[in-house]
């Protein structure tokens, strides 16, 4: 079973892919966010669960789910854009998540950075929830 840290990393990987695609409707699958040679059944199930969570939290919309576990028509929502633009993700540089992702080539971020992106977004969502209460 994936740890919360692994889920944060998956969140970061998915959001980074979507950021690099802008608001273009994208097809996204586990092999597009993890090295295709290293994808396991465990990774596929984890990816599907994280996509569902991102959708339920209102960060993304998606079209059809394929039997392969890929999704068609995935986009960031306005709430998703707000999350990746919110605050200073990188205290040392003052960059947002979007700026951090866009300053690296695709796949140029480390697993640790992806995990920090997911953790940051999770914390923001907790703040959104508290602010709404």
Secondary structure, DSSP 8 states (H G I E B T S, - for coil): ---HHHHHHHHHHHHHHHHHTTTS-EEE-GGGTS-GGG--HHHHHHHHHHHHHHHHTTSEE---B-TTS-EEEEEE-HHHHHHHHSS-SBTTTTB-HHHHHHTS-TT-S-HHHHHHHHHHHHHHHHHHHHHH-
